[in-house]
C-alpha cells in the first residue's frame, strides 16, 4: 500500500510599521500511515450545572470539526435528594434537572455516532456529607461563600466513610437510569473531581487513602451487579504533576501510592486521570518528564493514562498554541 503523506505549509511573518509583510515558509510532512498509539477517545465536556447550553450546531462543531469521540459530564449531586428517597429508590430525573440535561446531550451526540461518555462527581449528595452541603461551607453559608476558592477552612466538606455504601447505591441508580434513557451506559465513572480542593461550587475533599477506600466499596458494588459490572473507574483527577500525585502536598495527595501501587484498589481502576491545571484554574500544559513518569507507572500496571480536563486559557493565538503543545506532550509522553 502506498505511503500516505500529508503536507502542511507553515507560514510565519514579521510586521514592522512602514514596511511590507515578510513571510517565510516551512514544510511539515506527516506520514499518516505510521501509527504510534491507540487512544480511547478525544474528548469534549458538557458541564450543565455551570449553565452551558449545547445547540445541535455546536454539537456538530465538536464532533465533525474538532473530532471529539468522547465527552465528560457531571454526575448530578441532586440526582437523589434525601436518604429516605435513596432508601426508596426515588430519584430526581424530571424535566429541567441536571440528569435530564445529561440525557438530552447524550442523545444529541448519539445521533452523531458518539456513545462514549465518562461521568465525574463534583460533589456526592449533600445528605451523605459531613457538612450537609454540596460545596464548602464557610461563615455558616452553604455554597458561593465570600471565602472564594482554595483557601476556605471547611474540613467537613467530605463524604462520610459510613456513607460509602449509600454513595455506591446512588451511582448505581444513576447509571441504570442513564442507560434506560439513552440506550448506553457511562463508559467510566470518576468518584470525585479534584479531590484536594474546597470550592464555593460543588466540591468535596477525598484524600488519597479515603479515595482508595471509597473506590473499593463502589467498585465492589458495581462488580456484584451484572447491569453495572461493565462500567469502568478512573481517578483521581488531581493536577497533572507527578510529584503532586505522589505526596508532594503531603500523604493526602499520594494518589499514585493508594490508587496504583495498592493492588486491591488498582483492581478497580481502569485509568489514572489528571487535570491540566496548576491549581484547578490556571492552565498547565505539563512537561515531557511528568508525562513520562505517569506513563511509565501506568504502563507498568497495565492501566490507562487519561487527562480528563483542561482549558484554553483564552481565545488568543498563544493560548491555543499552548493547548496544542499540551496535547502533544500528553499524547507523545503520557500515552
N, C-alpha and C positions, 0 to 999 in steps of 0.2 A: 504494500500500500504506500503510495507516495507520501512523503512528509508534508504535513500542512504547515504553512508558515504565515504568520500574521505580522504585518509590518505597520508600525506607528511612526509618524513623523512628529517629533517633539520640537516645537518652535519656541525659542526664547528671544526676548528682545530687551533693549535698554532704551530709555527715552530721556532726553535732556532738553530743557527749554531752548527753543530756537534751532533745534536740529531735527532731522528726519529720524524715523524709526530705523533701528539697525537689528536685523534678525540673524540668528544662526540656527542651523538645523542639526538634530541628532537623530539617527535612525535606530529604532529599537525593534528587534526581531524576536517574536515569541513563537517557540515551537510547540504548537497546541497538541502534538502527538505524544509529548512526553508527560507522563503522569507522575506527580510527586506524592500525592496522598489523596485519600477519600475523606471528606468531612460529612457529618450527619446533617448539617443544614447551615445555610447562610441566612441569618435571622434579622427580623424586624421586631417591633414591640407594639403592643396595644395596651395602653395604661388608662383605662376608662375612669378610674377614681380621680385621676388628675384632670378630668374634664375633656379628654380627647374625643373627637368625633371623626370617624373614618368613612368618607364617601366612597362610592364604587369607583370613582375616578382615581382617588388616592390609593385604593387597593390595587388598581391596575398599575399605577406608577411603581408601587412597592414590588409587585411580582413581575410584571412584564419588562420594566425598565431597570430597576435595581437588581432584579434577580433573586428576591427573597424566596427561600424554600422552607422557612420555619419562622414561627412567631412565638413570643413570650408574653404572657399576660399575668395579671394579678389574681390569685385565689382570693375570693371575696371574704373579708373579715366578717361581714354581716350575713353570710350565707345561712348561718344558724344564729339566732338572736338571743337564746337563753338556754340554760341547762335543761329546763323542762322540755323545751322544743327538741333539743338534741335527743333526750331520752325517748321522745315520742316520734322521732324521725320527721319533725315538722321543719321545713326549710323555707328560706326567703328567696324565691326564684321567680317572682312575678314581673310583670311589665315595668320597665324603668329601673330595675335593680342592676347591680354590677354583674350578677350572674346572667341576666338577660342580655346585657351588652356583650359579654364574652361569647354567648351563644350566637348572637347575631353576627358578630365578627367572624366566628368560626365558620358559619355558613357562607359568609361572603368569600372567604379565602378558599373554602371547599369548592365553590363554584369555579374558582380559577385553578383547581387542581392541587391545592396545598392542604395537607391534613397533618402537618407536624406542628403541634402546639405544646410548648412547655409552660408550666404554671408555677409561679412563686408566691409564697405567703409573705406579705409585708407585715401583717400582724395576725396572730391567731385570734379567734373570737374573744372579745374583751372579757367575757364572763369566765374564761379559763385562765386569765392572767392575774397576777398578784395585785396590780394597780386598778383592775376592773376598767381599763381604758384601752382603746385601740392604739394610742400614741403614748408618748411620755406624758407624765402628769407633773406639773410644776406650779407652785403657788395655789394649789387647790384646783387648777384649771386642767381639764382633760382635753388635750389636742390644741394646737395653734396658740400655745402659750408664748408670752413675750420673751421667754428664755431663749427661743430660737433653736439652733441646731448644734449638736455635738457636746455642748457644754453643760447640759442640764443634768443635775444630780439625781435623776429618778432611778434609784437602784431597785425599784419594784416593777419596772416595765419589762416583765418577763412571763413566759408561760410556766405555770406551776408544774413541778415534777409530777405531782399526783394527778395531773390532768393530761399527761401524755397519751393515755389510752383514749380519752374522750376526743382529743385532738385528732388521733388516727381515725376514729369513727367519723368525725366531721369531714375529713379529707376524703374518706371512702364514699360518703354520701354525695359529696360534690362531684367526684369523678364518675360515679354511676349516672347521676343526673345529667352531667355534661354529655356523656355518650348517648343517653336516651334522646337528647335534644339535637345532637349534631351528627350522630352516626359513627363517631370515633372518640376514643379516649384520649386524654392528655398523654403525650409521649413520655413525659417525665415531670416530676414534681420537685420543687425546692421547698424545704420545710421552713426556711426563714431567710428573708432578704437582708443583706448587710448586717449580720448579727452582732456586730460590735458597737452599733450606733443607737443612741437615743435620738428620736426625731420628733418635731411637732406635728408630723403627719404619721400615718400608720407605720408602726415600727415595733420592734421588741428585741431585747437582748437575749442571745442564745450563745453563750460562751462555749468554747471548743468541747470540753468534756461533757457538758449537758447537751450540746448539739448531737454528739455521738450517741448518747443515751436515748435521746428522743428519736433519732433516726432508726435505732434498733427496734424501738417499740412500734413506730409507724411502719417500718419495713416488714416486720414480722406480721403485723395486722394485714397488710396488703398481700403478703405471700400466702397467707392462710385462706384467702378468698379468691376462688378461680376467676371471678369477674374483675379483680383488681391486680392479679398476680403479674400481668404483663407490663404494668406501669413501672417506669424506672425512677431513680432518685439522683439528684445532683446537689452539690453544695461545696463550700459554704457561702459562696458569693461575697467574700470579703475582697479587699483591694488586691490589685494584681502585682504585688511584690512577693517574692518567695520568702524573704525574711519576715514580712508582715504576717504570713500564714504559718510560720514555724516558730512562733514565740517571740517575735520582735517587739510586741507590745505586752509581753508577759505571757504566762502559761495560758491565760484565757484566749489568746489568739493563736494557739498552736493547733490549727485545724489539720495540718498535714499529719501530725502525730496521732490525733484522735480519730480522724476520718480515714486516712490511708494506711498508716502503719499498724493500726489496730485491726487484726484480721476479722474479728466478729462484726465490727462496723463496716469495714471495707466490703464485706459480702453483700451489703445492701446498696452500695454506692456505684452508680454507673459512670458518673463523670465528676471530676473535681472541677469546680467552677469558680471563676473570679470575676471582678468588675474592673473595667478600665478607667479607674479614677485614682487620684491620690487620697481623697478623703470622702468619697461619695458624691462629689460635685465636680471638682476640678479634674479635667481630662488628663489621663496618664496613658501614653502610648505604649508603655512598657519598655523593656530592654531585651536584647538578644540573650543576655546572661540569665535574667529572671525567667524568661520563657523556656530557655533550655533546661534550667533546673526543674521547672514544673514538668516538662515533657519527659525528662529522664525518670522522674519519680513516678508519674502516672504510667508510663510505658512499662516500667519495671513490675507493676502490679496488673498490667493488662487493662487499665482503666483509660477512659477518655479525658481529654483536657478541653474544657469549654471556657469561653469568655461570653457571659450572658448579658452584659450591659455595659455600654459606654456612651459617649456623646461626641458631637462635633465641636462643641465649644461655642462656635458662632458660624455664621454663613460666609465668613471670609475665605479667600483662597488658601491662606496659610493654615487655617483650621481644618479645611477639607483635606489638604495635602498631609497634615499631621495624622488625620484619621486614616488615610491611605497607608501611611507608614506604619501606623499601629496595626492595621490588618495584616500587612506584610510580615511584620515581626511575629505576630501571633501565629500565623499560618506556617511560616518557614521554621521558626524555632520552637513554638509551642505545640505544634502538631494538632 
